[in-house]
Amino acid sequence: MKRLALIPVIFVTLIGCKQNLPSKTFKQGELLYNPTIASELVERTGNFLADEKFFTDDAKTSIVLDKNKDTLFLIIVVDKQYQTDTSYDYTFRNLANKASIEIFNNQPVYAEIADRNLVISRRIK
């Protein structure tokens, strides 16, 4: 399994992102979120992502927490050249599964890959 410390290299920061989502900062990570998600869950998710080393002091990264009915999505924003790279799919899938258990009372959580405009390129299965 690849080390999580290598992952921030592929993330991008959403400076100038066209989406008007609220956000919170955890270390150098930016968690954008759907405003319908409770602030406690946003806080827990940001701290979880920091604990899991997705948000660090070494790299600026962006992840979006979205919700559609009872399903949650961790949308991982990556540079265009990495959108089809599947080498981290196992890590991202496990992150979503762990978030489901530790934060969201076993609600479904899916990891998705998006570009800096938050256009989803694929869902990790």
PyMOL commands that set and color helices and strands:
alter all, ss='L'
color gray80, all
select helices_A, chain A and resi 4-10+39-51+80-82+89-102
alter helices_A, ss='H'
color red, helices_A
select strands_A, chain A and resi 23-26+29-33+61-68+71-77+109-114+120-123
alter strands_A, ss='S'
color yellow, strands_A
deselect
rebuild
show_as cartoon
